[in-house]
Amino acid sequence: MKAFRDWSIRHKLTALFMAMACISTVAISLPLGIFDFWGTRTTMVRDLEVLTDVLARNSTAAITFRDADAARDVLQALRAEPSITAACVYTEDGEPFAKYVCQGKDSGFVPPPAQAQTTRFERDRFVRFRRIVLSGETVGTIYIESDLQRLDNRFKEGRLVFLAALLVTMTLAFFLASRFQRPISRPLVNLVQTAKAVSIAADYSVRANLQNRDEFGLLVSAFNEMLDQIEKRDRELRQYREHLEEQVTARTAELSQAEEKYRAIFEDAVVGIFQITPEGRPLNINRALAQMHGYDSPEQFLAEVPNMADQLFVNRERTRELKRRLDAEGVVRSAELEVYDKDRTKKWALVNMRVVRDADGNILLYEGTVEDVTDRKVAEARVQFLAYYDALTGLHNRTFLRQVLAKALAST
């Protein structure tokens, strides 16, 4: 059986109508039943009290004259009350004097001990003790016992009436619910059917019929507006998809051209260009860098140089200092380093490098350019030499002598 939350809206509304009808019937019938039941009890108590009072007055003479037959004749009047099952008249000292048992009842009736005047309901009977008074003096006690058949019959009748009222109310509620739930459930059912049609056929031109102007009408209007927006976007998407292939082809061609331009710049550059890992392993170099170090191609360079930091740089301490600056500052410009060729000859290079990091700031690689400045360094050294030495003899010239003389005079 489905849970209530999984029922259709029609079944939920019908169940709601019937539940309200049932609650209303119970709310009305229960107080009436309790009132009727209590009234029946009160009537039984009053009737038994009246009957006991009459019998007590009629028994005074029989007890006074100790006439047991007369007392039994008085009790025989109880045959007119089928609900009275037994009765007993006691003497002043509490001894049974005369008793009565209803015909058809158990003849083994044993009168209970005489008690003070009282009226009470027990599990299956209703009893009353009453004093028999003559001239203000108690001459005996009378006991009457009644069954609860009258109360049981009233309870059964009440149950039948309640069940009949409940049946009529539930039938009427079901009939009314089947009619009154339609203005509520029909718009929702139509909306669900429209949504299913749109979902199955993927046809966003379908619209739900607007039948009411209440909240359900607002819901249908909002649903149709949503379909309008979806249909518009779907149309735009189809148009975009039609031109997407052309755009992708054009974009691919642009990227290919850009890559070719980059590759041409990378390969044809007159300075060396490289990418290396933080450990020094070369990832990518151009032809100028390979030829600068005496290799025929970038492929040969990558195959024979597994670590640029260990194999190409002459001064290891200078290399480590450069790496520390690069990690700290992110870029190093115009750093002059002495490097090895393939045949282990030395030359000077002007290096520019920068750090490439990922989104988390971790170092991915180093990239930069290398320019051979060996000729410039040699020329600078030659100019420095000629400034203090004679080009023909190799001896100190006048400039050197003047500096030595100036230092000597300054020291004295």
ChimeraX attribute file (.defattr): number of C-alpha atoms within 10 A of each C-alpha:
attribute: neighborCount
match mode: 1-to-1
recipient: residues
	/A:1	5
	/A:2	6
	/A:3	6
	/A:4	10
	/A:5	8
	/A:6	10
	/A:7	13
	/A:8	12
	/A:9	17
	/A:10	18
	/A:11	16
	/A:12	16
	/A:13	19
	/A:14	21
	/A:15	17
	/A:16	15
	/A:17	22
	/A:18	21
	/A:19	14
	/A:20	14
	/A:21	19
	/A:22	18
	/A:23	13
	/A:24	14
	/A:25	19
	/A:26	16
	/A:27	11
	/A:28	12
	/A:29	19
	/A:30	14
	/A:31	11
	/A:32	14
	/A:33	18
	/A:34	13
	/A:35	12
	/A:36	15
	/A:37	17
	/A:38	13
	/A:39	12
	/A:40	16
	/A:41	18
	/A:42	12
	/A:43	12
	/A:44	17
	/A:45	18
	/A:46	12
	/A:47	12
	/A:48	20
	/A:49	17
	/A:50	12
	/A:51	14
	/A:52	21
	/A:53	16
	/A:54	12
	/A:55	22
	/A:56	23
	/A:57	13
	/A:58	16
	/A:59	27
	/A:60	19
	/A:61	15
	/A:62	19
	/A:63	22
	/A:64	13
	/A:65	9
	/A:66	13
	/A:67	14
	/A:68	16
	/A:69	12
	/A:70	17
	/A:71	23
	/A:72	19
	/A:73	15
	/A:74	19
	/A:75	24
	/A:76	15
	/A:77	11
	/A:78	20
	/A:79	14
	/A:80	9
	/A:81	11
	/A:82	12
	/A:83	17
	/A:84	21
	/A:85	22
	/A:86	24
	/A:87	25
	/A:88	25
	/A:89	33
	/A:90	22
	/A:91	19
	/A:92	19
	/A:93	10
	/A:94	15
	/A:95	15
	/A:96	20
	/A:97	21
	/A:98	23
	/A:99	22
	/A:100	26
	/A:101	21
	/A:102	18
	/A:103	11
	/A:104	7
	/A:105	10
	/A:106	10
	/A:107	11
	/A:108	7
	/A:109	14
	/A:110	11
	/A:111	19
	/A:112	9
	/A:113	10
	/A:114	22
	/A:115	14
	/A:116	10
	/A:117	13
	/A:118	11
	/A:119	16
	/A:120	10
	/A:121	14
	/A:122	10
	/A:123	7
	/A:124	9
	/A:125	15
	/A:126	21
	/A:127	19
	/A:128	21
	/A:129	22
	/A:130	22
	/A:131	24
	/A:132	26
	/A:133	16
	/A:134	15
	/A:135	6
	/A:136	7
	/A:137	10
	/A:138	13
	/A:139	20
	/A:140	25
	/A:141	28
	/A:142	28
	/A:143	28
	/A:144	26
	/A:145	20
	/A:146	21
	/A:147	19
	/A:148	19
	/A:149	13
	/A:150	14
	/A:151	15
	/A:152	12
	/A:153	11
	/A:154	17
	/A:155	17
	/A:156	12
	/A:157	12
	/A:158	19
	/A:159	14
	/A:160	12
	/A:161	14
	/A:162	19
	/A:163	14
	/A:164	12
	/A:165	16
	/A:166	19
	/A:167	14
	/A:168	13
	/A:169	17
	/A:170	19
	/A:171	14
	/A:172	15
	/A:173	22
	/A:174	18
	/A:175	14
	/A:176	14
	/A:177	19
	/A:178	15
	/A:179	11
	/A:180	15
	/A:181	17
	/A:182	15
	/A:183	12
	/A:184	14
	/A:185	18
	/A:186	15
	/A:187	20
	/A:188	18
	/A:189	15
	/A:190	16
	/A:191	21
	/A:192	13
	/A:193	13
	/A:194	18
	/A:195	18
	/A:196	12
	/A:197	15
	/A:198	16
	/A:199	11
	/A:200	9
	/A:201	9
	/A:202	12
	/A:203	12
	/A:204	20
	/A:205	12
	/A:206	16
	/A:207	19
	/A:208	17
	/A:209	14
	/A:210	16
	/A:211	13
	/A:212	13
	/A:213	11
	/A:214	9
	/A:215	9
	/A:216	19
	/A:217	16
	/A:218	13
	/A:219	16
	/A:220	23
	/A:221	17
	/A:222	12
	/A:223	17
	/A:224	21
	/A:225	13
	/A:226	13
	/A:227	20
	/A:228	16
	/A:229	13
	/A:230	14
	/A:231	17
	/A:232	14
	/A:233	12
	/A:234	13
	/A:235	13
	/A:236	12
	/A:237	13
	/A:238	12
	/A:239	11
	/A:240	12
	/A:241	12
	/A:242	11
	/A:243	11
	/A:244	13
	/A:245	11
	/A:246	11
	/A:247	13
	/A:248	11
	/A:249	11
	/A:250	12
	/A:251	12
	/A:252	12
	/A:253	12
	/A:254	12
	/A:255	12
	/A:256	12
	/A:257	12
	/A:258	12
	/A:259	12
	/A:260	12
	/A:261	12
	/A:262	12
	/A:263	13
	/A:264	11
	/A:265	12
	/A:266	18
	/A:267	18
	/A:268	13
	/A:269	15
	/A:270	16
	/A:271	17
	/A:272	24
	/A:273	23
	/A:274	20
	/A:275	21
	/A:276	19
	/A:277	17
	/A:278	15
	/A:279	12
	/A:280	17
	/A:281	17
	/A:282	22
	/A:283	14
	/A:284	15
	/A:285	23
	/A:286	24
	/A:287	22
	/A:288	24
	/A:289	24
	/A:290	22
	/A:291	16
	/A:292	20
	/A:293	21
	/A:294	16
	/A:295	19
	/A:296	13
	/A:297	15
	/A:298	18
	/A:299	14
	/A:300	11
	/A:301	23
	/A:302	18
	/A:303	9
	/A:304	12
	/A:305	16
	/A:306	14
	/A:307	15
	/A:308	17
	/A:309	21
	/A:310	15
	/A:311	17
	/A:312	19
	/A:313	20
	/A:314	18
	/A:315	13
	/A:316	13
	/A:317	10
	/A:318	13
	/A:319	15
	/A:320	12
	/A:321	10
	/A:322	17
	/A:323	20
	/A:324	11
	/A:325	12
	/A:326	17
	/A:327	15
	/A:328	11
	/A:329	11
	/A:330	16
	/A:331	18
	/A:332	18
	/A:333	13
	/A:334	13
	/A:335	12
	/A:336	17
	/A:337	19
	/A:338	17
	/A:339	20
	/A:340	18
	/A:341	17
	/A:342	17
	/A:343	9
	/A:344	13
	/A:345	10
	/A:346	16
	/A:347	20
	/A:348	21
	/A:349	23
	/A:350	17
	/A:351	19
	/A:352	17
	/A:353	22
	/A:354	18
	/A:355	21
	/A:356	16
	/A:357	13
	/A:358	9
	/A:359	6
	/A:360	6
	/A:361	8
	/A:362	10
	/A:363	15
	/A:364	12
	/A:365	19
	/A:366	24
	/A:367	19
	/A:368	18
	/A:369	21
	/A:370	23
	/A:371	19
	/A:372	20
	/A:373	17
	/A:374	15
	/A:375	11
	/A:376	11
	/A:377	15
	/A:378	13
	/A:379	12
	/A:380	11
	/A:381	12
	/A:382	12
	/A:383	12
	/A:384	11
	/A:385	14
	/A:386	14
	/A:387	15
	/A:388	17
	/A:389	17
	/A:390	13
	/A:391	13
	/A:392	6
	/A:393	8
	/A:394	11
	/A:395	11
	/A:396	15
	/A:397	15
	/A:398	13
	/A:399	13
	/A:400	14
	/A:401	12
	/A:402	11
	/A:403	12
	/A:404	12
	/A:405	12
	/A:406	11
	/A:407	11
	/A:408	10
	/A:409	9
	/A:410	8
	/A:411	7
	/A:412	5
